[in-house]
Amino acid sequence: MVLTLYKLDASPPVRAVYMTLEALGIENVQMQDVNLFTKDQLQEAYLNLNPQHTVPTLKDDDFMQHYNKTNYLFVSHAIAAYLVNKYAPGHSLYPVDPKKRAIIDQRLHFDSGILFPALRGTVGPVFFGGEKQFRPDNLEKLKSGYDFLERFLTEPWLAGSEFTLADICCVATVSSMNVVLPINGNEHRKLYAWFKRCSTQEIVKKRNQPGIDVFSEALKSFIA
Ligand SMILES: N[C@@H](CCC(=O)N[C@@H](CS)C(=O)NCC(=O)O)C(=O)O
């Protein structure tokens, strides 16, 4: 198995893949930095790997052949699911039971379609557009994401009684949102408790927190 992960430590979707790799005990991964601030992702060589020019991108030499005979997979949720399916089928992070998996998939699509775009839309103008403040309408979208999560959380974890890919992918995003708009425990009680619960998980401490620290420092330097 030869895996290469194209990454940027501050990126929430990259951190979701880091946590998945850690949870599955996959260690043999070559790491390749992609500097979004110098627009490395728009270089032709990278576009050949990932026409959507995002991180993370996973190159798996054992993966099916695609365009240009390059082996790649992009979008963190697809990568996380692939890693479990390929290297630890049946793992509790992404169970095969259709009903359990359906709830996890719903949360993954929620992160992909609602939560992460809200975060990206909020920090993008600051990181890449020279703005010094978050726009109020974008902060409203973050709050709306918190409202949804508060209602999803009827059990300890986002997709039920077990920690799954739903928690991994959403906590990667929420931990960055929390830097921008701290979760208020009075207003979002269950979300606050879930976030604390996630933060005590070893994989979150080890593979998410360092990137959060980078994200947080970078954001401060752009806002200041
Ligand atoms: N839905 C994608 C989002 C990936 C994404 O937007 N990543 C950002 C960094 S956090 C990126 O690569 N931006 C550069 C670009 O879009 O050109 C995923 O889950 O992988």
PDBQT file of the ligand as one rigid body, heavy atoms in Angstrom, charges set to zero:
ROOT
HETATM    1  N1  LIG A 301     -15.817  19.336   0.183  1.00  0.00    +0.000 N 
HETATM    2  C1  LIG A 301     -14.367  19.360   0.061  1.00  0.00    +0.000 C 
HETATM    3  C2  LIG A 301     -13.872  20.743   0.400  1.00  0.00    +0.000 C 
HETATM    4  C3  LIG A 301     -12.375  20.888   0.209  1.00  0.00    +0.000 C 
HETATM    5  C4  LIG A 301     -11.939  22.350   0.223  1.00  0.00    +0.000 C 
HETATM    6  O1  LIG A 301     -12.707  23.242  -0.161  1.00  0.00    +0.000 OA
HETATM    7  N2  LIG A 301     -10.707  22.565   0.678  1.00  0.00    +0.000 N 
HETATM    8  C5  LIG A 301     -10.160  23.914   0.675  1.00  0.00    +0.000 C 
HETATM    9  C6  LIG A 301      -9.212  24.099   1.849  1.00  0.00    +0.000 C 
HETATM   10  S1  LIG A 301     -10.021  23.938   3.393  1.00  0.00    +0.000 SA
HETATM   11  C7  LIG A 301      -9.358  24.117  -0.608  1.00  0.00    +0.000 C 
HETATM   12  O2  LIG A 301      -8.676  23.218  -1.028  1.00  0.00    +0.000 OA
HETATM   13  N3  LIG A 301      -9.441  25.301  -1.222  1.00  0.00    +0.000 N 
HETATM   14  C8  LIG A 301      -8.665  25.646  -2.397  1.00  0.00    +0.000 C 
HETATM   15  C9  LIG A 301      -9.493  25.835  -3.620  1.00  0.00    +0.000 C 
HETATM   16  O3  LIG A 301     -10.712  25.567  -3.606  1.00  0.00    +0.000 OA
HETATM   17  O4  LIG A 301      -8.924  26.260  -4.623  1.00  0.00    +0.000 OA
HETATM   18  C10 LIG A 301     -13.766  18.287   0.964  1.00  0.00    +0.000 C 
HETATM   19  O5  LIG A 301     -14.448  17.861   1.900  1.00  0.00    +0.000 OA
HETATM   20  O6  LIG A 301     -12.640  17.832   0.704  1.00  0.00    +0.000 OA
ENDROOT
TORSDOF 0
